[in-house]
Amino acid sequence: MDFQFTEEQKRLRDEVRSFLKKEVTPGVVKETESRLGLGPHSWEFMRKAGARGWLCPTWPKQYGGLEASNIDRLIIWDEMAYCEAMEVWAGVRMAGPTILLFGTEEQKSEYLSPIARGEVDYAAGFTEPDAGSDVAAIRLRAVEDGDDYVLNGQKLFNTGCHFAQYHWLGARTDPDAPRHRGLSLFIVDMKSPGITLRPVWTFGGWRTNEVFYDNVRVPKKNMVGEKNRGFYYIAISLDFDRAATTGRMQRNFEQLVEYARERQQDGRTPGKDPLVRSRLTELAIEVEILRCLIYRHAWLRDRGVVPNYEASMIKVFSSELGQRLSRCGTEMLGLYGQLQEGSKWAPLNGRIEHECRSSTHVSIFGGTSEVMRNVIATRGLGLPAAG
Ligand SMILES: Cc1cc2nc3c(=O)[nH]c(=O)nc-3n(C[C@H](O)[C@H](O)[C@H](O)COP(=O)(O)OP(=O)(O)OC[C@H]3O[C@@H](n4cnc5c(N)ncnc54)[C@H](O)[C@@H]3O)c2cc1C
């Protein structure tokens, strides 16, 4: 593994930076920060980035990509995350790569280019009231009827459904098969009659959703991959999704360091406090470790591997690092650190306070830390199942 960017990659990074300087408007940042999903500014930004092939740079050119490497992809995505232009893109990160692997030619032609052009997004549709970590427990039922499947049931915490055009949906197609052999994966148009949403608000201020399917007809051609193999496609989708970026973490960290260095708090510069210095240096090391994990993941993908336990390592380390970082920030900022965005007394405009609340979500969605540790233990270390 080469730890240096090539001259070409440095040029790409500079090109992306100057694009972002112009295109990441305060409106884009506000929408990303709000965690309410893609709004008009974000859609506009996505289309502009998509027009350059920067949303899905590794994809074939015929589907809107650049046939670039995963390291190049990471350079682009990391710069976007650093500028707060990128958060929830299940189409780009999860559905698209899975369609590329398992979709029919017709599905690839119909669904990939709009994702790469930044025209549509997908919402992950796995969790139900009784199926979270245990994806094989999905109950939402899909029954064949002519050229369609008819879907009935309920999903929970399906975050992108209020702004995405498609639901990336796991449903039960064979109730008599062993649990993980009776699921299939569907692309569902969110405008299909019979779908209703009810918002669920998290204490981090995010909107996620309950989604109800009442006799929703989905064409058979919208099934991705083989019938009843959905469990495996969902697992691969999640592996794709778990590979994070470092940009946002890096930015939060830099803001804390700058605060510790430049500001005065209760008549003192926080950066002179031995405890603050020690915590920040630990975080500096951890941010660097995260970067190495993420670039190794991209490097593996360039060698044709779909990383599995490596993706879980990133998920668990990155989500828990976010929590350590925001906890360190809140302690460093003292009582002021509890003030929310909008208060004139809130340091860093309440950013760390917000991170403190919302970072708790990150170790839950996309696979909890406990489940990630199970994956690392069994698939990475070869340990027997817990018992
Ligand atoms: C903000 C937010 C956004 C989300 N967005 C989406 C989305 O867009 N799409 C979607 O499909 N889902 C989404 N989810 C759901 C998320 O993926 C699930 O909440 C998560 O998988 C955990 O499932 P659960 O809530 O049912 O908890 P459970 O699976 O019931 O787990 C409860 C506890 O038991 C632990 N546990 C469970 N199984 C094991 C095990 N085998 N070994 C050790 N410990 C275990 C868990 O770690 C957890 O601490 C979101 C969740 C949140 C909070």
The ligand as an SDF file (V2000), in Angstrom:
LIG
                    3D

 53 58  0  0  0  0  0  0  0  0999 V2000
  -30.9690    7.3510   13.6650 C   0  0  0  0  0  0  0  0  0  0  0  0
  -31.2050    6.0100   13.0690 C   0  0  0  0  0  0  0  0  0  0  0  0
  -31.3060    5.8730   11.6930 C   0  0  0  0  0  0  0  0  0  0  0  0
  -31.5740    4.6190   11.1350 C   0  0  0  0  0  0  0  0  0  0  0  0
  -31.7250    4.5100    9.7630 N   0  0  0  0  0  0  0  0  0  0  0  0
  -32.0550    3.3090    9.2270 C   0  0  0  0  0  0  0  0  0  0  0  0
  -32.3580    3.2000    7.8280 C   0  0  0  0  0  0  0  0  0  0  0  0
  -32.2710    4.1590    7.0660 O   0  0  0  0  0  0  0  0  0  0  0  0
  -32.7470    1.9910    7.3350 N   0  0  0  0  0  0  0  0  0  0  0  0
  -32.8550    0.8820    8.1390 C   0  0  0  0  0  0  0  0  0  0  0  0
  -33.2040   -0.1800    7.6390 O   0  0  0  0  0  0  0  0  0  0  0  0
  -32.5940    0.9610    9.4710 N   0  0  0  0  0  0  0  0  0  0  0  0
  -32.1960    2.1370   10.0320 C   0  0  0  0  0  0  0  0  0  0  0  0
  -31.9550    2.2400   11.3860 N   0  0  0  0  0  0  0  0  0  0  0  0
  -32.1680    1.0770   12.2210 C   0  0  0  0  0  0  0  0  0  0  0  0
  -30.8790    0.4560   12.7270 C   0  0  0  0  0  0  0  0  0  0  0  0
  -30.1760   -0.1910   11.6940 O   0  0  0  0  0  0  0  0  0  0  0  0
  -31.2890   -0.5040   13.8640 C   0  0  0  0  0  0  0  0  0  0  0  0
  -31.7750    0.3000   14.9190 O   0  0  0  0  0  0  0  0  0  0  0  0
  -30.1120   -1.3240   14.3200 C   0  0  0  0  0  0  0  0  0  0  0  0
  -29.7810   -2.2740   13.3420 O   0  0  0  0  0  0  0  0  0  0  0  0
  -30.4330   -2.0430   15.6510 C   0  0  0  0  0  0  0  0  0  0  0  0
  -31.6400   -2.7050   15.5700 O   0  0  0  0  0  0  0  0  0  0  0  0
  -32.7460   -2.5310   16.7310 P   0  0  0  0  0  0  0  0  0  0  0  0
  -32.9700   -1.0860   16.9300 O   0  0  0  0  0  0  0  0  0  0  0  0
  -33.8950   -3.3950   16.3540 O   0  0  0  0  0  0  0  0  0  0  0  0
  -32.0590   -3.0930   18.0410 O   0  0  0  0  0  0  0  0  0  0  0  0
  -31.8290   -4.6130   18.3830 P   0  0  0  0  0  0  0  0  0  0  0  0
  -31.3370   -5.3570   17.2020 O   0  0  0  0  0  0  0  0  0  0  0  0
  -33.0550   -5.1190   19.0600 O   0  0  0  0  0  0  0  0  0  0  0  0
  -30.6450   -4.5090   19.4370 O   0  0  0  0  0  0  0  0  0  0  0  0
  -30.8520   -4.0680   20.7870 C   0  0  0  0  0  0  0  0  0  0  0  0
  -29.5090   -4.1910   21.4990 C   0  0  0  0  0  0  0  0  0  0  0  0
  -29.0700   -5.5510   21.4990 O   0  0  0  0  0  0  0  0  0  0  0  0
  -27.7800   -5.6490   20.9160 C   0  0  0  0  0  0  0  0  0  0  0  0
  -27.6680   -6.8830   20.1220 N   0  0  0  0  0  0  0  0  0  0  0  0
  -28.5460   -7.3250   19.1950 C   0  0  0  0  0  0  0  0  0  0  0  0
  -28.1110   -8.4760   18.6420 N   0  0  0  0  0  0  0  0  0  0  0  0
  -26.9330   -8.7670   19.2510 C   0  0  0  0  0  0  0  0  0  0  0  0
  -26.0010   -9.8350   19.1170 C   0  0  0  0  0  0  0  0  0  0  0  0
  -26.1870  -10.8370   18.2400 N   0  0  0  0  0  0  0  0  0  0  0  0
  -24.8960   -9.8200   19.9100 N   0  0  0  0  0  0  0  0  0  0  0  0
  -24.6800   -8.7960   20.7980 C   0  0  0  0  0  0  0  0  0  0  0  0
  -25.5600   -7.7670   20.9750 N   0  0  0  0  0  0  0  0  0  0  0  0
  -26.6570   -7.7450   20.2060 C   0  0  0  0  0  0  0  0  0  0  0  0
  -27.6320   -4.4450   20.0200 C   0  0  0  0  0  0  0  0  0  0  0  0
  -26.2800   -4.1000   19.8350 O   0  0  0  0  0  0  0  0  0  0  0  0
  -28.4000   -3.3860   20.8160 C   0  0  0  0  0  0  0  0  0  0  0  0
  -27.5730   -2.8320   21.7990 O   0  0  0  0  0  0  0  0  0  0  0  0
  -31.6800    3.4810   11.9720 C   0  0  0  0  0  0  0  0  0  0  0  0
  -31.5470    3.6130   13.3540 C   0  0  0  0  0  0  0  0  0  0  0  0
  -31.3140    4.8550   13.9140 C   0  0  0  0  0  0  0  0  0  0  0  0
  -31.1780    4.9710   15.3920 C   0  0  0  0  0  0  0  0  0  0  0  0
  1  2  1  0
  2  3  1  0
  2 52  2  0
  3  4  2  0
  4  5  1  0
  4 50  1  0
  5  6  2  0
  6  7  1  0
  6 13  1  0
  7  8  2  0
  7  9  1  0
  9 10  1  0
 10 11  2  0
 10 12  1  0
 12 13  2  0
 13 14  1  0
 14 15  1  0
 14 50  1  0
 15 16  1  0
 16 17  1  0
 16 18  1  0
 18 19  1  0
 18 20  1  0
 20 21  1  0
 20 22  1  0
 22 23  1  0
 23 24  1  0
 24 25  2  0
 24 26  1  0
 24 27  1  0
 27 28  1  0
 28 29  2  0
 28 30  1  0
 28 31  1  0
 31 32  1  0
 32 33  1  0
 33 34  1  0
 33 48  1  0
 34 35  1  0
 35 36  1  0
 35 46  1  0
 36 37  1  0
 36 45  1  0
 37 38  2  0
 38 39  1  0
 39 40  1  0
 39 45  2  0
 40 41  1  0
 40 42  2  0
 42 43  1  0
 43 44  2  0
 44 45  1  0
 46 47  1  0
 46 48  1  0
 48 49  1  0
 50 51  2  0
 51 52  1  0
 52 53  1  0
M  END
$$$$
